[in-house]
Amino acid sequence: MKDFTPFEQVLGITFQNKKLLEHAFIHRSYINENPKSGLEHNERLEFLGDAVLELVVTDYLFGTYPTSPEGELTAYRSAIVNAVIIAEVAQVLGMNDYLLLSKGEAKDTGRARSTILANTYESFVGALYLDQGYEPCKEFIYRTLLPRLEEIIAKKAWKDAKSLVQEEAQERLGVTPSYKVLAEVGPDHDKWFTIGIFFGEDKIAEGKGRSKQEGQQLAAKAALDFKGW
């Protein structure tokens, strides 16, 4: 078992059940590679932690923004309970140093690792809930994740790129963006779409994704960057 004492000291949280803490950091790939370890992967804890996280964030938003409509609160929540944001927080907290992964997963530092880190944060919340109850989880989430919300709202990052580019284009230029499929490549099970975003007849940017929807979002983001919006 890894020594989690430095991690607990950084967080100011001491687990009563150390095995529960270790459990939160065990990825499925490690179990697949070490089937006789007697350990269990963290996906059940992740399931629990996800629910606790959503409740804490929802409760916070409901109390903090009493005049915001349900749709806006949902958008705020989606923006903060976001794998990219949570993974960044997990990285800052040092969770990456305690992960138990397969040798293959341990070498991957890209998008897959980001997803694993986000899931581990949720697993940790689940473990903390079982070890100490709701209030310590609430305090932990308030301290580590919710400070990012003010920045998200200030930058309108809670709005998806398509909504934001449409709002800006209509307000600034009086046009409504349209999207066209520029290319489709690959077999049906692994198809990639290149999508163009147009203001009238002018192509502003492109986005490439595994679905038309993903391509549109990436094209919209590229258009926002191109226009400096």
Secondary structure as GFF3:
##gff-version 3
##sequence-region A 1 229
A	DSSP	alpha_helix	5	11	.	.	.	ID=ss1
A	DSSP	alpha_helix	18	23	.	.	.	ID=ss2
A	DSSP	alpha_helix	28	33	.	.	.	ID=ss3
A	DSSP	alpha_helix	43	64	.	.	.	ID=ss4
A	DSSP	alpha_helix	70	80	.	.	.	ID=ss5
A	DSSP	alpha_helix	83	93	.	.	.	ID=ss6
A	DSSP	three_ten_helix	95	98	.	.	.	ID=ss7
A	DSSP	alpha_helix	103	107	.	.	.	ID=ss8
A	DSSP	alpha_helix	111	132	.	.	.	ID=ss9
A	DSSP	alpha_helix	134	144	.	.	.	ID=ss10
A	DSSP	alpha_helix	147	154	.	.	.	ID=ss11
A	DSSP	alpha_helix	161	173	.	.	.	ID=ss12
A	DSSP	beta_strand	178	185	.	.	.	ID=ss13
A	DSSP	three_ten_helix	188	190	.	.	.	ID=ss14
A	DSSP	beta_strand	192	199	.	.	.	ID=ss15
A	DSSP	beta_strand	202	209	.	.	.	ID=ss16
A	DSSP	alpha_helix	212	227	.	.	.	ID=ss17
###
